[in-house]
């Protein structure tokens, strides 16, 4: 079933620096944004340099892709006693050195780093902790996730590369694409990934070392 209008992302512009007791980014990073800007329960809230980006909660069809990747991580942990990777779902990710905060569909990070985040009760992850971020496109915001024709401030491909995140896995569910892309070798100066691998839906994704695990995409289908 097609993901209809509930998946539309809304960008809200706030340019008055005196309207809030702190920057919108700092309020978001410290979980205080809801005190000043109530959003519908379950919405995904991101901040890009003075702009609030509000997206609806993802539907089960979308979340099924995330569940499949998590299952693959679990299989790798079972088969490899020293498998080093853990994951996080739904937490905000602060891009170090910027006023940007995104909420990836999935973040893969070192298991010890994930444990430290849990023990310290950190409010957000930081990009230095992420080994790979995963985004799954929806009709309302796919262009924000994909590699753009020219550099864009709100684009996640640019932003993740500029932050030095080693790997970006993009699951593009557009029927015209229906493909998975793994971007690597981030060039922080140009905000670009220099290498790309890709797989069609239905193929097995084999992630290179140091990630070193496979993802079964047999059940993956584009939106209709």
C-alpha positions, 0 to 999 in steps of 0.5 A: 500500500502506498505511503500517502500524505501522512509521510509529508515532511514539514520544515518550520523556520524560526529566525528570531534568536530571542524567541527561545532561551537557547538555540533550537539545536541546543534545545533539541540536543538536550531534549528540551525542544518539546517544552517550547514547540509541541509536536504530534506524539511519535513524530520524528523531529530533526534540526538543521541550523535554525530550522525544525524538520518534522516528519510523521512516524514511519509505518510498519511497512517502512519499519520492516526494512529496519527489522530485517537489518537488525535481524542480520546484525543478530545473525552475525553476532550469533555466527561471529563470537567477536562481532563488534557491532551494535545498533540504535533505533530512533535516537537523535544523532548530533553531527559534530561541529555543526548545528545539525541533528538528524534521526537516522532510521538505524545507526550502527556503532561499536558495541562498547560505544552503544553500551557506554551510551546506555550507561551514561544515559546520553540524550543523543548519539554523536556522529563520532560514534557512528560507523554506519547510518541507514536511511530508508526513503519515503515518498515525502522526503526521498530527495533529502536522503539521496545523493544530490546533484549539487551540495545542499545544506539539508541533505543527509548524504552531504551532511553525513559525509561532511561529518566523517561517518564511514558508511551510509546505507541508503535503501531507496524504495522508489519504484524507479530505483528499488536499489540499495546503495552503500556509500563510503570513503567520506570526504569531509571537505567536499561533503561527499562520499567517494565510493559507491556500491549497490544492490538490487532489491532481492539480492544479498547485501554483503557489507565489506570489512570492518562491517562484515555482515550480510543483509537478506533483501528477499522480502524488500519491495518498493512503495506502490 
